[in-house]
Each structure stands twice: as structure tokens, then as C-alpha cells.
Amino acid sequence: MNRTIAVIAGLLLLCTTSHAYKQKEVNVRSEKMDKDVPVTVITPDGYKKGKAFPVIYLLHGFSDNQQTWTQKGVVGALSDQYDIIFVLPDGGYDSWYFDSEMTPEYQYETFVSSELVAYMDSNYKTVKDRKGRAITGLSMGGHGALYLGTRHQDVFGSMGAMSGGVDIRPFPENWGISKRLGAMSECPENWEKNTVINLTHLLEPGAMNIIVDCGTEDFFFEVNCALHDKLLAEKIPHEFYTRPGYHNWTYWLNAIKYQVLYFNGCFNK
């Protein structure tokens, strides 16, 4: 009986350890900011055997850091499930992923879209083509993902946002945005040219894979609906989802599963 129990326990252990993604903390040098930036990299269980893997750059929200997503426990399992590398950079407490003219130490557009991508392609077995790169994030990171994806379509082939701040203009006093762009009353042109909803003219129909979702009880719900309407008016193909939900982790931990499913389909086209 004891031997039978031991065999069963061994089989159960084998089953529970069959998914073995690797999570590594690295420091990536930013010459633009003259500092090392902490980045979490997650590689799937099959990484050693594979030749090249698509990459999802996953951006955190306001006041969070590169470890926040992994602390919630879902990203590693998705890496194993889809054989995808996840890259989670520290985007600063309130960078909004801009190259800020007001604060030279905040140059996160250049870091994520150029320096970090170059580091990953040099040090990991990545698909070194825009078709194998996606970028998404939540809240501030949702803004950042669409902002960077739209402005760097030669780098990213797919982009998304979960509860993203896709129009920052209704929130001039919130989340440190004015520290990066200047006060909206004093620098209105900075706000107009750096809000995602005003960048849709840079998109060509069908050139970019786009997925946007937001909970119906979210304070960003109206601006996400406005972005959806504008993309429709400009005939830019995209996926847009709404469902009951607030600006919280209950919503995002569900949303990320649909976003990764979507990106995986784009990678496998």
C-alpha cells in the first residue's frame, strides 16, 4: 500500500511540474537614460528546445513595477501554454511610457521600443521581426502599449490595451501625467499630440493587429468606447470587447487570457 501511494504521489508531482517556465530578473542598460532598468523575462518550458519564440511586451500600470504582473501568478502559465516569451519592464512609477521633455530621466518610449527590444533580440531566441512581437498592458500600460505600438509599427506587429488610458486629456490632474508633459493648461499641444486617440491617423487599415478591452464600470470606459468609434470611422480593423468589470485585478487577470489568445493567433497566421 505504501509503495502504491508513493507511485501515485510521484505521478502527481510529475503532472504538477510538467509546466516549467523560467522567470529571470535582468538589468537592461538604457543609454538614453544612463541607467540600468529592471526587467522580468519569462521563457516557456520548451525554450531550450525551440529555435525562436514570439514575444509579448507586457506593461504595468501607474505606481506598479516589473514584478507586479508576475506576482499575480498568471503570466508564467500563459508562457507555457502558448510557447511565448513575456518581457515585463519597469516603466517607472508614472512614466506613461513617454520620452519626456520635462524630465530627461524618463525616456521610456526609447527604452521599451528600441533599447529593450534590441537587448531581447541579442540575448534570447526571439522572432526578430515585427510579426513576432506584440505589446500590451493595463491602465497606464494600456496607454503605453497603444502609444508605442502606433508610433513604432516597424517594431511591433500587434498591440493591445486592457482598461487603457487611451485619451489622457480628460484627466489633466491625475497620475503624474503633467510631470511628464507639463500642465495641460500651459502645454496643451503636448497633451494633444501624445494622447493615443489622436494618433489613429498613423494607422493604415489592416497593417496592425489591435485588441482593446475595458470593463463597463471602469472610469476609462468612455474613452475606450470613443477610441473604438474613431477606429470604426477610420475603417481600422480591430477587436473591441467590453464586459462588466472595474479597474482592478479581477478584470485584468481575466482580460490577459483573451489578449494572449488573440496575439497567439496573430503570431500563427
Residue pairs with C-beta under 8 A, 6 or more apart in sequence:
18 45
19 45
19 76
19 77
19 80
19 81
20 45
20 80
21 42
21 43
21 44
21 45
21 76
21 77
21 79
21 80
22 42
22 43
22 47
23 40
23 41
23 42
23 70
23 76
24 40
24 41
24 42
24 43
25 38
25 39
25 40
25 41
25 66
25 67
26 38
26 39
26 40
26 41
27 36
27 37
27 38
27 39
28 36
28 37
28 39
28 89
28 111
28 115
28 116
28 119
29 35
29 36
29 37
29 115
29 119
30 36
30 37
30 107
30 110
30 111
30 115
31 115
32 99
32 107
32 110
32 111
32 115
33 104
33 105
33 106
33 107
33 111
35 105
37 89
37 90
37 111
37 116
38 65
38 66
38 89
38 90
39 66
39 87
39 88
39 89
39 90
39 116
40 66
40 67
40 69
40 70
40 86
40 87
40 88
41 85
41 86
41 87
41 88
41 120
41 124
42 70
42 75
42 76
42 79
42 85
42 86
42 87
42 88
43 53
43 79
43 85
43 124
44 50
44 53
44 79
44 80
44 82
44 83
44 84
44 85
45 80
46 83
47 53
47 85
47 125
50 83
50 125
51 125
52 125
52 126
52 127
52 128
52 132
53 83
53 84
53 85
53 124
53 125
53 126
53 127
53 132
54 84
54 85
54 126
54 127
54 132
54 133
54 134
54 263
54 264
54 267
55 84
55 85
55 86
55 87
55 120
55 124
55 126
55 127
55 132
55 133
55 134
56 84
56 85
56 86
56 87
56 133
56 134
56 135
56 136
56 260
56 263
57 87
57 88
57 89
57 112
57 116
57 117
57 133
57 134
57 135
57 136
57 145
57 156
58 69
58 75
58 86
58 87
58 88
58 135
58 136
58 137
58 141
58 256
59 88
59 89
59 91
59 97
59 112
59 135
59 136
59 137
59 138
59 140
59 141
59 142
59 144
59 145
60 66
60 68
60 69
60 88
60 90
60 91
60 137
60 138
60 140
60 141
61 68
61 137
61 138
61 139
61 140
61 141
61 142
62 93
62 94
62 139
62 140
62 175
62 176
63 93
63 94
65 90
66 88
66 89
66 90
66 91
67 88
69 75
69 88
70 76
70 88
72 249
72 253
74 253
74 256
74 257
75 86
75 88
75 256
78 84
78 86
78 256
78 257
78 260
79 85
79 86
82 260
82 261
82 264
84 260
84 263
84 264
84 267
85 120
85 124
85 126
87 116
87 120
89 111
89 112
89 116
91 97
91 108
91 112
91 140
91 141
91 144
92 106
92 108
93 176
94 140
94 175
94 176
94 177
94 179
94 180
95 106
95 108
95 140
95 144
95 180
96 108
96 140
96 143
96 144
96 147
96 165
96 168
96 175
96 176
96 177
96 180
97 108
97 109
97 112
97 140
97 141
97 143
97 144
97 147
97 148
98 106
98 108
98 109
98 147
98 180
98 181
98 194
99 106
99 107
99 108
99 109
99 110
100 106
100 107
100 179
100 180
100 181
101 182
101 190
102 179
102 180
102 181
102 182
103 179
103 180
106 180
108 144
109 147
109 148
109 151
112 135
112 144
112 148
113 148
113 151
113 152
113 155
113 156
114 152
114 155
117 133
117 155
120 126
121 128
126 132
126 133
127 133
127 267
129 157
130 153
130 154
130 155
130 156
130 157
131 157
131 266
131 267
131 269
132 157
132 267
133 155
133 156
133 157
133 158
134 156
134 157
134 158
134 159
134 160
134 209
134 263
134 266
134 267
135 145
135 148
135 149
135 156
135 158
135 159
135 160
136 142
136 145
136 159
136 160
136 161
136 162
136 211
136 259
136 263
137 143
137 144
137 145
137 161
137 162
137 164
138 161
138 162
138 163
138 164
138 252
138 255
139 162
139 163
139 164
139 165
139 220
139 247
140 165
140 175
141 161
141 164
142 160
142 161
142 162
142 163
142 164
142 165
142 166
143 161
143 164
143 165
143 166
143 168
143 196
145 159
145 160
145 161
145 164
146 159
146 160
146 161
146 164
146 166
146 196
146 199
146 210
146 212
147 194
147 196
147 199
148 156
148 159
149 156
149 158
149 159
149 208
150 159
150 196
150 199
150 200
150 202
150 203
150 208
151 199
151 202
153 202
153 203
153 207
153 208
156 208
157 208
157 209
157 266
158 208
158 209
158 210
158 211
158 262
158 263
158 266
158 267
159 208
159 209
159 210
159 211
160 210
160 211
160 212
160 213
160 259
160 262
160 263
161 211
161 212
161 213
161 214
161 224
162 213
162 214
162 251
162 252
162 255
162 256
162 259
163 213
163 214
163 215
163 218
163 220
163 224
163 247
163 251
163 252
163 255
164 196
164 212
164 214
164 220
164 224
165 171
165 175
165 196
165 220
165 223
166 195
166 196
166 197
166 212
166 220
166 223
166 224
166 226
166 227
167 195
167 196
167 197
167 223
167 226
167 227
168 177
168 191
168 194
168 195
168 196
169 184
169 191
169 192
169 195
170 223
171 177
172 178
172 183
172 184
172 185
172 191
178 184
181 187
181 190
181 191
181 194
182 190
184 190
184 191
192 198
196 227
197 223
197 226
197 227
197 230
200 227
200 230
200 231
200 234
200 236
201 234
203 210
203 231
203 234
203 236
205 234
205 235
205 236
205 237
206 237
208 236
209 262
209 263
209 266
210 231
210 236
210 237
210 238
210 239
211 238
211 239
211 240
211 241
211 258
211 259
211 262
211 263
212 224
212 227
212 228
212 238
212 239
212 240
212 241
213 224
213 240
213 241
213 242
213 243
213 255
213 258
213 259
214 220
214 221
214 224
214 225
214 242
215 221
215 242
215 243
215 244
215 245
215 246
215 247
215 251
216 242
216 243
216 244
216 245
217 244
217 245
217 246
218 224
218 245
218 246
218 247
218 251
219 247
220 247
221 242
224 240
224 242
225 242
228 238
228 240
231 238
231 240
239 262
241 258
245 251
245 254
